[in-house]
């Protein structure tokens, strides 16, 4: 009987000593809860519930160090992580400017007859040179490409075939050197002498029975140099509103 009384008394004394120790262990870290031990641990029941004191409030629970343990619903939510800055939309790549369409080309054949070279002479006359300069500047040089320049020398029928052939070649060479001096590439130039073989049709009326001076003057158109040019240039743009050329009707 005495032994049982001692055991009960010892338990009561122990409980009495424990409660003050819990109460004194409260601090600002877990205000509103009973705590114990040096680490300020919150006292919990057998079901894991935190023991609250009379001064417990939701605000103190939210500020307590044991908020997540005791009242996780009241704990302040962490600030959301900042969203990464939106990348600026990529600038559309600038499309290269379209290349201008190449103009449609057309072949060109040009020709000039430099007539009236002095009898038995090689050189072009001043009038011949003026004509040739205009021909080169206004018709030949504006071409996009020059494929070939053909220069042919001619004579009248007075004299031997052999002599006239040689004289016509000298006239062609003179004209060739003149054209090269005006800026035409000599690699594009072909020359030859035809002698008296290609007379101007009108000179058929020049009769040999004429006086020599009169005959020489009559045959002057045959004493000439022919310059022919083959090249290309852009086709002219069609005029606005121009109708395309009608195709010929098929033959029946």
C-alpha positions as a Markdown table, in Angstrom:
| # | Residue | x | y | z |
|---|---|---|---|---|
| 1 | Unk | 0.0 | 0.0 | 0.0 |
| 2 | Unk | 2.8 | 2.4 | 0.9 |
| 3 | Unk | 4.7 | 1.4 | -2.3 |
| 4 | Unk | 1.7 | 2.2 | -4.5 |
| 5 | Unk | 1.3 | 5.6 | -2.9 |
| 6 | Unk | 4.9 | 6.4 | -3.5 |
| 7 | Unk | 4.6 | 5.6 | -7.2 |
| 8 | Unk | 1.5 | 7.8 | -7.7 |
| 9 | Unk | 3.1 | 10.6 | -5.8 |
| 10 | Unk | 6.3 | 10.3 | -7.9 |
| 11 | Unk | 4.3 | 10.6 | -11.1 |
| 12 | Unk | 2.4 | 13.6 | -10.0 |
| 13 | Unk | 5.6 | 15.3 | -8.9 |
| 14 | Unk | 7.1 | 14.6 | -12.3 |
| 15 | Unk | 4.1 | 16.0 | -14.2 |
| 16 | Unk | 4.1 | 19.1 | -12.1 |
| 17 | Unk | 7.8 | 19.6 | -12.8 |
| 18 | Unk | 7.3 | 19.0 | -16.6 |
| 19 | Unk | 4.5 | 21.5 | -17.3 |
| 20 | Unk | 6.3 | 24.5 | -15.9 |
| 21 | Unk | 9.3 | 23.5 | -18.0 |
| 22 | Unk | 7.1 | 23.5 | -21.2 |
| 23 | Unk | 5.6 | 26.8 | -20.3 |
| 24 | Unk | 8.9 | 28.5 | -19.7 |
| 25 | Unk | 10.3 | 27.1 | -22.9 |
| 26 | Unk | 8.0 | 29.3 | -25.1 |
| 27 | Unk | 9.6 | 32.0 | -27.2 |
| 28 | Unk | 8.9 | 34.4 | -30.0 |
| 29 | Unk | 9.8 | 31.8 | -32.7 |
| 30 | Unk | 6.7 | 29.7 | -32.0 |
| 31 | Unk | 4.5 | 32.1 | -30.1 |
| 32 | Unk | 1.0 | 30.6 | -29.5 |
| 33 | Unk | 2.4 | 27.0 | -29.1 |
| 34 | Unk | 3.7 | 25.0 | -26.2 |
| 35 | Unk | 7.3 | 24.2 | -26.8 |
| 36 | Unk | 10.0 | 22.2 | -25.0 |
| 37 | Unk | 13.7 | 21.5 | -25.1 |
| 38 | Unk | 16.7 | 23.6 | -26.1 |
| 39 | Unk | 15.6 | 23.5 | -29.8 |
| 40 | Unk | 12.2 | 25.1 | -29.1 |
| 41 | Unk | 10.4 | 22.1 | -30.5 |
| 42 | Unk | 6.6 | 22.4 | -30.5 |
| 43 | Unk | 4.8 | 20.0 | -28.2 |
| 44 | Unk | 2.5 | 17.6 | -30.1 |
| 45 | Unk | -0.2 | 15.2 | -29.1 |
| 46 | Unk | -0.2 | 11.5 | -29.8 |
| 47 | Unk | -2.0 | 12.3 | -33.1 |
| 48 | Unk | 0.7 | 14.7 | -34.2 |
| 49 | Unk | -1.3 | 17.8 | -33.4 |
| 50 | Unk | 0.5 | 20.9 | -32.1 |
| 51 | Unk | -0.5 | 22.1 | -28.6 |
| 52 | Unk | -1.8 | 25.7 | -28.7 |
| 53 | Unk | -1.7 | 28.2 | -25.9 |
| 54 | Unk | -4.3 | 30.7 | -25.0 |
| 55 | Unk | -2.6 | 33.4 | -27.0 |
| 56 | Unk | -2.6 | 31.4 | -30.3 |
| 57 | Unk | -3.9 | 33.4 | -33.3 |
| 58 | Unk | -3.9 | 32.6 | -37.0 |
| 59 | Unk | -1.5 | 35.5 | -37.5 |
| 60 | Unk | 1.0 | 34.1 | -34.9 |
| 61 | Unk | 0.6 | 30.7 | -36.4 |
| 62 | Unk | 1.5 | 32.0 | -39.8 |
| 63 | Unk | 4.6 | 33.7 | -38.4 |
| 64 | Unk | 5.7 | 30.7 | -36.3 |
| 65 | Unk | 8.8 | 28.7 | -37.2 |
| 66 | Unk | 6.6 | 25.6 | -37.0 |
| 67 | Unk | 4.0 | 26.9 | -39.4 |
| 68 | Unk | 4.5 | 24.2 | -42.0 |
| 69 | Unk | 4.4 | 21.5 | -39.3 |
| 70 | Unk | 1.3 | 22.8 | -37.4 |
| 71 | Unk | -0.8 | 24.9 | -39.8 |
| 72 | Unk | 0.4 | 24.5 | -43.3 |
| 73 | Unk | -2.7 | 26.1 | -44.7 |
| 74 | Unk | -1.9 | 29.4 | -42.9 |
| 75 | Unk | 1.7 | 29.6 | -44.0 |
| 76 | Unk | 2.6 | 32.5 | -46.4 |
| 77 | Unk | 2.9 | 31.2 | -49.9 |
| 78 | Unk | 6.3 | 31.7 | -51.5 |
| 79 | Unk | 6.5 | 34.4 | -54.0 |
| 80 | Unk | 6.1 | 32.9 | -57.5 |
| 81 | Unk | 9.4 | 32.6 | -59.4 |
| 82 | Unk | 9.8 | 35.5 | -61.8 |
| 83 | Unk | 8.8 | 34.5 | -65.3 |
| 84 | Unk | 11.7 | 34.6 | -67.7 |
| 85 | Unk | 11.6 | 37.7 | -69.8 |
| 86 | Unk | 9.9 | 37.0 | -73.1 |
| 87 | Unk | 12.3 | 36.8 | -76.0 |
| 88 | Unk | 11.6 | 39.5 | -78.5 |
| 89 | Unk | 10.0 | 38.2 | -81.6 |
| 90 | Unk | 12.7 | 37.6 | -84.2 |
| 91 | Unk | 12.7 | 40.2 | -86.9 |
| 92 | Unk | 11.7 | 38.8 | -90.2 |
| 93 | Unk | 14.6 | 38.3 | -92.5 |
| 94 | Unk | 14.8 | 40.9 | -95.1 |
| 95 | Unk | 14.2 | 39.4 | -98.5 |
| 96 | Unk | 16.8 | 40.3 | -101.0 |
| 97 | Unk | 15.6 | 42.6 | -103.6 |
| 98 | Unk | 14.6 | 40.7 | -106.7 |
| 99 | Unk | 17.1 | 40.9 | -109.5 |
| 100 | Unk | 15.9 | 43.0 | -112.4 |
| 101 | Unk | 14.7 | 40.8 | -115.2 |
| 102 | Unk | 17.2 | 40.5 | -118.0 |
| 103 | Unk | 15.9 | 42.3 | -121.1 |
| 104 | Unk | 15.0 | 40.1 | -124.1 |
| 105 | Unk | 17.7 | 40.5 | -126.7 |
| 106 | Unk | 17.4 | 40.8 | -130.5 |
| 107 | Unk | 20.1 | 40.3 | -133.2 |
| 108 | Unk | 21.1 | 43.3 | -135.2 |
| 109 | Unk | 22.8 | 43.7 | -138.6 |
| 110 | Unk | 24.1 | 47.1 | -139.6 |
| 111 | Unk | 25.7 | 48.2 | -142.8 |
| 112 | Unk | 27.2 | 51.3 | -144.4 |
| 113 | Unk | 28.6 | 52.0 | -147.9 |
| 114 | Unk | 31.4 | 54.6 | -148.0 |
| 115 | Unk | 31.4 | 55.5 | -151.6 |
| 116 | Unk | 33.4 | 57.9 | -153.8 |
| 117 | Unk | 37.0 | 57.1 | -152.8 |
| 118 | Unk | 39.4 | 59.0 | -155.0 |
| 119 | Unk | 40.5 | 57.2 | -158.1 |
| 120 | Unk | 43.6 | 54.9 | -157.5 |
| 121 | Unk | 43.7 | 56.0 | -153.8 |
| 122 | Unk | 43.5 | 54.1 | -150.6 |
| 123 | Unk | 42.4 | 56.7 | -148.1 |
| 124 | Unk | 38.8 | 57.4 | -147.1 |
| 125 | Unk | 37.6 | 60.9 | -148.0 |
| 126 | Unk | 36.7 | 63.4 | -145.3 |
| 127 | Unk | 33.0 | 62.9 | -146.2 |
| 128 | Unk | 33.6 | 59.1 | -145.8 |
| 129 | Unk | 35.1 | 59.6 | -142.4 |
| 130 | Unk | 32.3 | 61.8 | -141.2 |
| 131 | Unk | 29.7 | 59.2 | -142.3 |
| 132 | Unk | 31.7 | 56.4 | -140.6 |
| 133 | Unk | 32.1 | 58.3 | -137.3 |
| 134 | Unk | 28.3 | 58.9 | -137.1 |
| 135 | Unk | 27.7 | 55.2 | -137.9 |
| 136 | Unk | 30.0 | 54.0 | -135.2 |
| 137 | Unk | 28.9 | 56.5 | -132.5 |
| 138 | Unk | 25.1 | 56.3 | -133.0 |
| 139 | Unk | 24.6 | 52.7 | -134.2 |
| 140 | Unk | 27.5 | 50.4 | -133.4 |
| 141 | Unk | 28.8 | 51.5 | -130.0 |
| 142 | Unk | 25.3 | 51.5 | -128.3 |
| 143 | Unk | 24.9 | 47.8 | -129.1 |
| 144 | Unk | 25.0 | 45.5 | -126.0 |
| 145 | Unk | 27.4 | 43.2 | -127.8 |
| 146 | Unk | 29.3 | 43.3 | -131.0 |
| 147 | Unk | 29.9 | 39.9 | -132.6 |
| 148 | Unk | 31.8 | 40.8 | -135.7 |
| 149 | Unk | 32.8 | 43.7 | -137.9 |
| 150 | Unk | 33.3 | 42.9 | -141.6 |
| 151 | Unk | 35.1 | 45.4 | -143.8 |
| 152 | Unk | 35.3 | 44.9 | -147.5 |
| 153 | Unk | 37.2 | 47.0 | -150.0 |
| 154 | Unk | 36.0 | 47.5 | -153.6 |
| 155 | Unk | 37.3 | 49.2 | -156.8 |
| 156 | Unk | 35.9 | 50.3 | -160.2 |
| 157 | Unk | 36.6 | 48.2 | -163.3 |
| 158 | Unk | 39.4 | 50.4 | -164.7 |
| 159 | Unk | 42.7 | 48.5 | -164.4 |
| 160 | Unk | 43.7 | 44.8 | -164.2 |
| 161 | Unk | 42.0 | 42.3 | -161.9 |
| 162 | Unk | 45.2 | 41.7 | -160.0 |
| 163 | Unk | 45.9 | 45.4 | -159.5 |
| 164 | Unk | 42.3 | 46.1 | -158.4 |
| 165 | Unk | 42.3 | 43.2 | -156.0 |
| 166 | Unk | 45.4 | 44.6 | -154.3 |
| 167 | Unk | 44.0 | 48.1 | -154.2 |
| 168 | Unk | 40.7 | 46.9 | -152.7 |
| 169 | Unk | 42.6 | 45.1 | -149.9 |
| 170 | Unk | 44.5 | 48.3 | -149.1 |
| 171 | Unk | 41.3 | 50.2 | -148.9 |
| 172 | Unk | 39.8 | 47.6 | -146.5 |
| 173 | Unk | 43.0 | 47.7 | -144.3 |
| 174 | Unk | 42.8 | 51.5 | -144.2 |
| 175 | Unk | 39.2 | 51.4 | -143.0 |
| 176 | Unk | 40.1 | 48.7 | -140.5 |
| 177 | Unk | 42.8 | 50.8 | -138.9 |
| 178 | Unk | 40.5 | 53.8 | -138.8 |
| 179 | Unk | 37.8 | 51.8 | -137.0 |
| 180 | Unk | 40.2 | 50.4 | -134.5 |
| 181 | Unk | 41.3 | 53.9 | -133.8 |
| 182 | Unk | 37.7 | 54.7 | -132.9 |
| 183 | Unk | 37.7 | 52.1 | -130.1 |
| 184 | Unk | 36.5 | 48.9 | -131.8 |
| 185 | Unk | 38.4 | 45.8 | -130.7 |
| 186 | Unk | 40.5 | 44.7 | -133.7 |
| 187 | Unk | 39.9 | 41.0 | -132.7 |
| 188 | Unk | 36.3 | 41.5 | -133.8 |
| 189 | Unk | 37.3 | 42.8 | -137.2 |
| 190 | Unk | 37.5 | 40.7 | -140.4 |
| 191 | Unk | 38.5 | 42.3 | -143.7 |
| 192 | Unk | 39.0 | 41.4 | -147.4 |
| 193 | Unk | 39.2 | 43.0 | -150.8 |
| 194 | Unk | 36.8 | 42.1 | -153.6 |
| 195 | Unk | 38.4 | 44.2 | -156.4 |
| 196 | Unk | 35.9 | 45.0 | -159.1 |
| 197 | Unk | 33.7 | 41.9 | -158.7 |
| 198 | Unk | 30.8 | 43.5 | -156.9 |
| 199 | Unk | 29.9 | 46.8 | -158.7 |
| 200 | Unk | 27.1 | 49.1 | -157.8 |
| 201 | Unk | 24.2 | 48.3 | -160.2 |
| 202 | Unk | 23.8 | 51.9 | -161.4 |
| 203 | Unk | 27.3 | 51.9 | -162.8 |
| 204 | Unk | 26.3 | 49.5 | -165.6 |
| 205 | Unk | 25.3 | 52.6 | -167.5 |
| 206 | Unk | 28.9 | 53.9 | -167.4 |
| 207 | Unk | 30.1 | 53.1 | -170.9 |
| 208 | Unk | 33.8 | 52.6 | -171.7 |
| 209 | Unk | 33.5 | 54.8 | -174.8 |
| 210 | Unk | 33.1 | 57.8 | -172.4 |
| 211 | Unk | 36.0 | 60.1 | -172.0 |
| 212 | Unk | 38.4 | 58.8 | -169.2 |
| 213 | Unk | 37.6 | 61.6 | -166.8 |
| 214 | Unk | 33.9 | 61.2 | -167.3 |
| 215 | Unk | 34.2 | 57.4 | -166.9 |
| 216 | Unk | 36.1 | 57.7 | -163.7 |
| 217 | Unk | 33.5 | 60.1 | -162.3 |
| 218 | Unk | 30.7 | 57.8 | -163.4 |
| 219 | Unk | 32.3 | 54.8 | -161.7 |
| 220 | Unk | 32.9 | 56.6 | -158.4 |
| 221 | Unk | 30.2 | 54.7 | -156.5 |
| 222 | Unk | 32.2 | 51.5 | -157.1 |
| 223 | Unk | 35.3 | 52.9 | -155.4 |
| 224 | Unk | 34.1 | 52.2 | -151.9 |
| 225 | Unk | 34.5 | 50.4 | -148.5 |
| 226 | Unk | 31.6 | 48.4 | -147.0 |
| 227 | Unk | 31.4 | 48.1 | -143.2 |
| 228 | Unk | 29.0 | 45.5 | -141.8 |
| 229 | Unk | 28.4 | 44.9 | -138.1 |
| 230 | Unk | 26.6 | 41.9 | -136.4 |
| 231 | Unk | 25.6 | 42.3 | -132.8 |
| 232 | Unk | 22.7 | 42.4 | -130.3 |
| 233 | Unk | 20.7 | 44.9 | -128.3 |
| 234 | Unk | 17.6 | 44.7 | -126.0 |
| 235 | Unk | 14.2 | 44.4 | -127.7 |
| 236 | Unk | 12.2 | 47.6 | -127.4 |
| 237 | Unk | 9.4 | 47.4 | -124.8 |
| 238 | Unk | 5.9 | 47.1 | -126.3 |
| 239 | Unk | 3.9 | 50.3 | -126.3 |
| 240 | Unk | 1.1 | 50.4 | -123.7 |
| 241 | Unk | -2.2 | 49.1 | -125.2 |
| 242 | Unk | -0.5 | 47.7 | -128.3 |
| 243 | Unk | -2.1 | 44.6 | -129.5 |
| 244 | Unk | 0.1 | 41.6 | -130.3 |
| 245 | Unk | 0.6 | 41.0 | -134.0 |
| 246 | Unk | -2.0 | 38.7 | -135.4 |
| 247 | Unk | -0.8 | 35.3 | -136.5 |
| 248 | Unk | -1.2 | 34.6 | -140.2 |
| 249 | Unk | -4.1 | 32.3 | -141.0 |
| 250 | Unk | -3.0 | 28.7 | -141.8 |
| 251 | Unk | -2.9 | 28.0 | -145.5 |
| 252 | Unk | -5.6 | 25.6 | -146.7 |
